Amino acid sequence: MGCAPSIHVSHSGVIYCRDSEESNSPHQTATISQGTTTLHGLFVKTDAADSIPSVLAYQSRQPPPSAGPRRKERRESGGASARSRTPHCCSVEAETQTSSSSVKASTAEVQVGPMRLTQYPIQVLLIFAKEDNQSNGFWWACDRAGYRCNVAWTLESALECFLDKHQEIIVIDHRSSKYFDAEDICRSIRATELSEHTVILAVVPRTSADQEETSVLPLLDAGFDRQFMENSSVTACYNELVQIEHGEVRSQFKLRACNAVFTALDHCQEAVEITSEDHVIQYVNPAFERMMGYCKGELIGKELTELPKSDKNSADLLDNINTFIKKGKEWQGVYYARRKSGDSIQQHVKITPVVGQGGKIRHFVSLKRLHCTNENNKQHYKSHREDKYTGDNSQSESGSYKCKNRRKDSVDVKSVTSQSSDAPSLQTRRYSSMARIHSMTIEAPITKVINIINAAQENSPITVAEALDRVLEILRTTELYSPQLGTKDEDPHTSDLVGGLMNDGLRRLSGNEYVFSKNMNLSHTHLPVPNTINDVPPCIAQLLDNEESWDFNIFELEAVTNKRPLVYLGLKVFARFGVSEFLSCSEATLRAWLQVIEANYHSSNSYHNSTHAADVLHATAFFLGKERVKGSLDHLDEVAALIAATIHDVDHPGRTNSFLCNAGSELAVLYNDTAVLESHHTALAFQLTTKDSKYNIFKNIDRNRYRTLRQAIIDMVLATEMTKHFEHVNKFVNSINKPMASEETSPHEGIPPLAPVTNSPLQSEGSNTECTANIKNFPDNQTLIKRMMIKCADVANPCRPLELCIEWAGRISEEYFAQTDEEKRQGLPVVMPVFDRNTCSIPKSQISFIDYFITDMFDAWDAFAHLPVLMQHLANNYKHWKTLDDLKCKSLRLPSENNN
């Protein structure tokens, strides 16, 4: 037969497969076997509806002789499926038709100005509550027109299908509200950004001759573009769809092509400014922002006359320019402009009038570039060339480098999602994480320097290469890793997160003092604490049996321990790592110490409480169990890490450092507005520990070991302070990841090797064991690993299973909401304005946090520690937040999930 079969999926979950060449035979027959699959027969049926995806693609190679017989076949097939349906069979919510027919589906060439575009076959989504003559009419009309067609029977499947396919035309059944509200469906679709260029058609009931036709305005208000009077004729449906294609769809297609033009403008090196006929600024590109020192948000909508003018232009220059362009003539020449900083720069300007609506001039397009004749311009031009030079050289290390700030548009999480859908092997995923290390572009100046030096070593004599090695060693031990962070005006969530988490908030207001009480209690509430780990109540012990799993549910432990998970988890984890033996202290002393520390966490905080401390302790213990981490650290390092995780947020007030500095708190004054909370956590923890020998876990170790242990704990807790986030990540990538990755990835095809770093402490001809053994010989590298480990443990919420991730997102958002409320009450600067409980989009805040802080850090940590489970959770959670954001949903879950 040779031709591909056509497949039909009935609502009962039955798949019908008909060979195209036999489809024209009037004597077609079939035998359907319950619950079986016949690959070579005319029909295939399964009653396992859950195994059928919500959208199925199928083809019919041969067109029908007419629409009528095929419609009859489809209804008959539906009837057969209904008769053979079993009680447990679920309905399939969406089905897809992709067919070639009497009108051949093909691409079309469309001209938009000088652009020649290719328009691909139209996609149509039919949303009907049930199959009837009208839905069949549109189905076969799509077949005749050569459109790709999907049918959805519920709101959920319609949204899922639209977000996946982005159909150009959507037809919604508006004849009856018995099964669903068509206007609600339309509004839900319109709430997505993807619907901007989609035409939505409402099928309305036919009115009788004596009835007055209803107004179309309610439909337009709901988001519909057109209405179609009920008519099941295939020809009528076909005519309507073809008119929409040649009208609205083609217009929307041309508009969508403008995205390519704007992308070109955004990456253009020349400054571009577009104004209206009244000289109101409508658009500026990034090159214009860089040249003039403004952000587009400060310019769009302003008249040119509102901006400062340079006094270096001749008095009549502006009048001459206006005379030219008002007549429709192009003007070009030299013009002085004033930057935001007040400096005057000389520009070569070309202004072109653009004719628009009504045949009149509606826009002026200005192209500007620096006119390099005066000293200021030369200096400005030189700095741009130097940036470009260092950017170009940063590419020499790896062909996959891109001169782009990944903090703004991170794509790595989505790439992980696409990889996971293909279910690659763990080894493949491992190499994928390593490959991303090569293309990291964390824009710190020192990173560029190291990249240039690495590239220069490739073709250098051995003596020069060795000298450059010594330079690299010096660079990697100095404080040169802080990144240059760009402005985030286009993403207020990211901007506020950076401002709130990475600044110490040195704006001070007199008279507003925020003082939180230091909880110096030495005991907690009334749940009896076990004498030993063996005395733990059975319900708690059963939960703790799973504590070595990454998917361990800390909230269940919080519930059964009456919000005291830290003592119980701490006893179990510390016993597993032999902490008591290392410190030469009794288990009773350790238990008493855990009680004191947990008592000084504030249970009233929604996020920074002892449950968060227990969660960070759990993550730290999990990381310490990974082979490469375990091989790189000593027992002292492990003990220090576990203690640091336990105390890292003790006595946290539920407010950020910026808040404390702005409020003039006692702690901010004490610690000079620098790492205020982190300094307090460590200082208080050691004060509490050494106050009484009953819970002094350090009392039996010698002075030298104590000092080493204390320094390691302090260093790790201070590393959780976010102002040095990128410094720590940069150091880890350049000193740990890249030397190690160059060895691991160079033998594998498709992953470009890094330039070799001769005599690097991580270079080794041997195995992982030899490589990690080398790390032990360099304490600085061990310090970087410990810092990175506790940083990842501290913010690992996006890498937890989805339900845990959602709970943590809700808790941290509530804490930020409470801070914003208090800032407003006290008249303090609002550090993170987007965290207003009345307007905040939690999905957007999570997306920004993952893009800006999480993705690169966990890529680097995964490349070292090998954490496929975490990276999979991160990809899934990111997809969850993106789906909510695409639907303009500000809550933690979809409405359908909340109902469940």
Residue, then its C-alpha position, 0 to 999 in steps of 0.5 A: m500500500g505504501c501510504a501512511p494511514s490516517i488515524h482518528v481518536s474518538h472521545s472514548g480513547v479508541i484510536y482508529c487507523r485507516d490506510s489511505e489507499e483503502s479509505n476510498s473503498p465503499h466495502q471497508t470493514a474492520t474487526i476491533s479487538q478490545g485492549t489490543t493493538t493491531l499494527h497491520g490491520l485497518f484499525v488500532k484500538t486501546d482502552a488505556a486512555d491514560s497512555i494516549p497523549s493529549v495531542l496526536a498527529y496523524q496524516s491522510r495522504q489521499p483527499p476524499p472525493s467529497a466532504g460528505p462521505r468522510r464526515k459520515e465515516r467519522r461519525e460512524s467511527g465515533g459511534a463504534s467507539a461509543r458502543s465499545r467503550t468500557p467503563h474505566c476508559c477516560s476521554v481523550e481531551a484533544e486530537t490533531q489533524t494534519s492532512s494534505s487534501s484537495v487544496k494542497a497545503s504549502t508555504a506562501e511567499v509574503q512581502v512586507g516592505p523589502m522583506r520577503l517572508t515565508q508563511y507556513p500552513i495555518q494552524v487551527l484550534l477548535i474548542f467545542a464541548k462535544e462533537d457535532n455537525q458544526s465541529n465536523g464542518f470546521w474539521w473538514a473545512c480545515d482538511r480542504a484548506g490544508y490547515r493543521c487542525n487540533v480539537a480540544w474539549t476542555l479549557e485545560s486541554a485547550l490552553e495546553c494545546f495553544l501554549d504548545k502549538h501557537q495556532e493562528i486561528i481559534v474557533i470557540d463554540h459560543r452557542s451554549s453555556k451548558y458545558f463551558d463558558a466560551e468567553d472565559i476560555c477566550r479571556s484565558i487565552r488572551a491572558t497569554e502573551l502568545s495570543e497577541h497575533t491569534v485570531i479568535l472566532a466565536v460560533v454563535p447560534r443562528t437567530s430566527a427571522d423575527q429575532e433581533e441580531t445581538s450586538v457583537l460588542p460583548l464578544l469583542d470585549a471578551g477578546f474575540d475578533r469575529q463571530f460566525m453564525e452557526n452553519s455546519s456546511v463545510t463550504a461555509c466554514y471553509n469560506e470563513l477560514v480562508q477569508i480570515e487567513h487572507g485578512e487578519v491572519r496575514s496582517q498579523f503574520k506581517l506584524r509578527a515579522c517585525n520582531a526580527v526587525f526589532t531584534a536587528l535594531d537591538h543588536c545594531q551598533e549604531a544608536v537608533e531613535i524613533t520619534s512620532e511626527d510630534h517628536v515624542i520618543q517611541y523607541v531607542n535601541p540599547a546602543f542609544e542607551r549606552m551612548m546617551g547614558y539613559c535607560k529606555g524607561e526614562l526616554i519613551g513617551k517624552e518629547l525631545t524638547e524635554l531632554p537637556k540640550s547642548d549649548k555647542n550647537s548653532a542657534d538655528l541648527l534645530d530650525n534647519i533640521n525641522t525644515f528639512i524633515k517636515k518636507g519629507k527630506e532626509w537630513q544628515g550632519v554633525y550635532y552636539a548632544r548632551r548625555k545624562s551625565g551632562d557631558s556633550i558629545q559630537q554625533h554624526v546624525k541621519i534623520t529620515p522621515v517615514v510616511g504612515q497612516g493617511g499618507k502623512i509623515r508619522h515617524f522620524v528615524s534617527l541614526k546616530r554614531l560618535h563623530c570622533t574628532n574631539e577628545n571626549n568622543k575619542q575617550h568614549y570611543k576608546s572605552h567602547r573599543e576596549d570593551k569590544y576587544t576584551g569581549d572578542n578575546s573572551q571568545s578565543e577560549s571556546g567557540s561557544y562563548k557569546c558576548k551576552n549577559r546570561r543573568k538577563d536571559s538565561v536559557d540553560v534551565k530550558s535547555v535542561t528541560s529539553q534534554s530531560s524530555d529525551a531521557p538522556s543517560l546520566q553520562t550524557r547529562r553530565y557532559s552537558s553540564m560540563a559543556r555549559i561551564h565552557s560557555m559561562t559568561i559571568e561578566a567580571p573583568i577578572t574573568k576576561v583577563i583570565n580568558i585572555i591569558n589562557a588563550a595566550q598560553e596556547n601558542s606561547p613558549i614554555t617559559v612564557a606559559e609558565a610565567l602566565d601560570r604564576v600570574l593566574e595563581i596570583l589572580r585567583t587568590t586576590e579579591l578581583y572577582s566581583p562582576q559588573l552588573g548591568t541595569k535591570d530596568e526591563d525586569p523590576h523583579t530582578s532589579d529588586l532582588v539584586g537591590g535587596l539581596m546584594n546591597d547593604g542598603l546604606r541609605r540611612l534615615s535618622g529617627n527610625e531605629y529597628v531593634f529586634s529582641k535577641n532570643m537568648n532562651l536556652s530551651h524550647t517548647h514542650l515536646p520532649v527531646p530524646n536523650t540519644i538518637n535511639d530515643v527518637p519517637p517512632c513517627i519521627a524515626q520513620l521519617l528520618d529513615n529517608e533523610e539521605s534522599w534529596d527528596f526528603n520532605i522537611f515539612e513533614l518533619e516540621a509538622v511531627t516535631n512541633k516546628r523543631p526539626l533541627v534537633y532531630l535531624g541534627l542528631k541523625v546527621f551528626a551521628r552519621f558523620g561522626v561529629s561527636e567523635f571528632l569533637s570528643c564531646s558526648e551525645a548529650t552535649l551535642r543534643a543540648w547544643l542543638q536545643v540552644i541553637e534551635a531555640n534561638y531561631h524565630s519560629s514566627n518567621s515564615y521562612h528564616n526559621s529552624t525549618h530552613a536551617a534544617d533544610v540547609l543542614h540536610a542539603t549540606a549533608f547530601f552534598l557531603g555524600k557525593e563522591r567528588v565532594k567527599g574526596s576533596l574535603d577532610h573530616l574537619d571540613e565536613v564537621a565545619a560545614l555541618i555546624a555552619a549549616t546549622i547556625h547560618d541563620v540563627d536569630h534571623p529577624g526575618r528582614t534583609n541586611s538592607f532593611l537593618c541598615n536603612a532602619g539604623s538598627e543596633l546590629a547595623v551600627l555594630y557591624n558597620d553596615t557590612a554583612v550585618l546578619e551573617s556576622h551576627h549569626t556567627a558571633l551569637a552562635f559562638q557566644l551561645t556555644t561557649k557560654d555554658s559547658k553543658y552545651n559547649i561542643f568545642k570544650n574538648i578539642d585543642r586550641n589549634r584545631y578549634r581555631t581552624l574549625r572556627q575559621a572554617i565555620i565563620d568563612m562558610v557562614l559569611a559566604t552566604e551573604m549575597t553581596k559577594h555571590f558572583e565573586h564566589v561563583n566566579k572563583f569556583v568556576n575559574s579555579i575549580n570547574k574550568p581546569m577540571a572540565s578541560e581534562e574531562t571534556s576534551p576527549h569527547e567529540g562535540i565539546p570544545p576543550l579549554a586551553p590547558v592550564t599548565n601546572s594547575p593544582l587540578q591538572s592530573e593525568g589520573s582519575n577522579t580520585e587523583c584529581t580530588a586528592n590534588i585539591k586537598n593539597f591546596p587549602d584555597n580550593q577546599t575553601l572555594i568548595k566549602r563556600m560553594m557548597i553552603k551557598c547552594a545548600d542555602v538557596a536550593n529551594p528551586c532544586r527541590p521537588l515541585e511541592l517543596c519548591i512551591e511551599w518555600a516560594g510562598r514562605i520567602s514571598e510572605e517574609y518579603f511582603a511583611q518587610t515591605d509592609e513594615e518599610k511603608r509603615q515606618g517610612l523607610p526606603v522600600v528595598m524591593p517594591v515588587f514584593d507588594r502583597n497586592t501586586c506581586s507576581i510570585p512566578k515572575s520573582q521565582i523566574s528572576f531569582i533562578d535566572y539571575f542567581i541559581t542557574d549558573m551557580f548550580d551548573a557550576w556545582d553540578a559540573f563538580a559534584h554531579l547532581p542530575v536529580l537536582m538539575q531535573h527538579l530545577a528544570n521542572n520547577y522553572k517550567h512550572w513558574k514559566t507556565l504560570d507567568d505565561l498565563k499571567c497567574k500571580s499565584l503559586r499554582l494553576p487555578s485548576e491545581n488550587n481547586n484540586 
